[in-house]
Amino acid sequence: MEDHVHLFVSSSPTLAPDQIMFRLKGYTSRVLRQEFPHLMRMPSMWTRSYFCGTAGDASSEIIKKYIANQKTR
């Protein structure tokens, strides 16, 4: 989607969701700004907001299908 990204992440239970997002947003911001120098003019690449949900009883395949179907909407 042009205004958001779906990610299916599996991580260590010792990492809090905010730590995962902080690292992910920091890394992607650095990489994108290196590849596209005109982005250096932006005060920030990402907002501080994010949504985090658990998979519950859904299998990995169901979640992957859901994310793939978001591209067609």
Secondary structure, DSSP 8 states (H G I E B T S, - for coil): --S---------TTS-HHHHHHHHHHHHHHHHHHH-GGGGGSS-SS-S-------TT--HHHHHHHHHHHTT-
